[in-house]
């Protein structure tokens, strides 16, 4: 889910997952799991909704809201490495997934480069209540589903339509959000398969999280943090390689770039021995 309670328990789950070397599993508490039928119904309802006048109107409002929020976020953050984005058309953006709002710097980056941004989300996000449900259902999202028919036929068609618009697609190849976890995690192959298949590049990003000596309001054991979005060298498919070979190659390069960015930002080698300092901004106990 987007928001959750009991952060110390989530950090305990992260610690346990790291020890088990399971870097792409969910760690949030009480996330719902949809059946195949529920997943299929939610996604079908979403795509039907995107064809309505209500969606078109609300989409304009949500994109304006997201743009304002992104501007506020970047005013407290930083983007470096934009020289790596020369003459980029349609592309897939990848970054580490550590917070429910970590798409905002990417949205700002897309805006600075005059690109429309779409975001791949899990099907359960379509069922969020209240305002956040409105966002998920009206702000250029591309949901995943448990339906193999959807993933094999419908989902690729939606991606192709996005790339025809010369737009960007944000994919989190770490798969699950690990709240405030600093380290880049091993990457799943999906983003790189679709990049290779559609002959679009990977815009490789890594977000560094710096602790600030200011406590978070009404959040014991948390300090405020500053985010630095690092734009790494763009990764292009090799026209002489097969889709499968490009998928593996691009994934490997992206992970190595994120690893190198982590090591440069934090001044130490990447390893997966869990330390409390792996959780940015937190100075409480982790069992």
Buried (B, 14 or more C-beta within 10 A) or exposed (E): BBEBEEBBBBBBBBBBBBEEEEBBEBBBEEEEEBEEEBBBBBBBEBEEBBEEEEBEEBBEEBBEBBBEBBEEBBEEBBBEBEEBBEEBEBBBBBBBBBBBEBBBBBBBBBBEBEBBBBBBBBBBBBBBEEEBBBBBBBBBBBBBBBBEEBEEEBBBEBBEEBBEEBBBBBBBBBBBBBBBBBBBBBBBBBBBBBBBBBEBBBBBBBBBBBBEEEBBEEEEEBBBBBBBBBBBBBBBBEEEBEBEEBBBBBBEBBBEBBBBBBEEBBEEEBEEEBEEEBBBBBEEEBE
